[in-house]
Amino acid sequence: MIANPERMFVFRLARELGMTVSRLLREADSREIAEWMAFFSIENQEREKKSKPSPKALSAKMRAALAGFDNSGDKKGR
């Protein structure tokens, strides 16, 4: 089953909707299942965007982390 991602998706969707796989396949046509796949894909992309820091924020964090070190790697003030 792992080798068949579409089948895995059908099981996940059935679980999400509180249905058995056979009921889902009886009640939803291939177009609706494809739309669910697209919906979850977009939802995952949006979630990933929110969890990743922007390049600007990452750069600011790196500058702040490196601000306490001189070129030799020793902390300033030692």
Secondary structure, 3 states (H helix, E strand, C coil): CCCCHHHHHHHHHHHHHCCCHHHHHHHCCHHHHHHHHHHHHHHHHHHHHHHCCCHHHHHHHHHHHHCCECCCCCECCC
